[in-house]
Structure formats: structure tokens, C-alpha cells
Amino acid sequence: MQQFKTFISKWYPVILAFFCLLYSVGLGLWGRTDEALYTAHWPGTILLFALTIRQRRQ
């Protein structure tokens, strides 16, 4: 259980960004292209904020 917590605490931004990417692709496949284009920016933003926050902590 401790390994799982360590994994999640380290990789949660990547997992969240992956789900946002899947959401955006799903919207695009369903024909909702405006929403897909809007949500396509979320994964990059999540990863950049996570990177910035981790750099500031150290």
C-alpha cells in the first residue's frame, strides 16, 4: 500500500493529464470539436504547473 501511495504522489500530474487528454480525444470523436480544442490545452497546463511547483519546492 505504501508503494501505491508513493507512486500516486509522484505521478498524479501525469495521470491527471492523461485522463484530460483522453477526455479531449473523446470529445473530438463525438463531434464536439470546439470543446475538444478547449480541453486540449489542459494536459500541457497541468504538466507545466506540476513541473513549476516541484521546482519551487526544492
N, C-alpha and C positions, 0 to 999 in steps of 0.2 A: 504494500500500500504506500509506503514511503517513496518508492521509486516512481510510482504513478504521480504522486504529488509533486515530486521534483521535476518530472517530465512536463507536467502541465504548467507549472510555474515558469519553466524556461521557454516553452514553445507555444504558449497560449496566443501570442500575436499572430504567429504563422497559421495556427489552426483557425483562428477567427478570420483572418484574411482569406484563407482557402474557402471557407463557407460563404464569405461575401462574394468571392469570385464565382462559385457555383450558383449563387443566387442571381448574379448578374447574367450569367450564361443562360440560366433557366428563363429569366425574363425575356432575353433576346429570342430564345427558341419559341416562346409563347406569343411572339409578335409585339411585345411591348418594348419597342426599341428606345423610346425616349427614357423610360425608367431604367432600361439596361445601360444606356450611356451614362446616366447619372450615377448609378451604383457601381459602374466600372472603376470609378476613382477611389472607392472605399478601400480595397486591399492595399494599394500603394500608400495611401494616407495612414492606415493602421500600422503598416510596417515602418514607415518613416517616423511616426510618433514613438513607437516602441524602441526604435534604434536611438532616437534622441534622448528619451527618458533613461535608457540604460547607460548611455554615455555620461549623462549628467550625474548619475548615482556614483560612478567610480571615481 
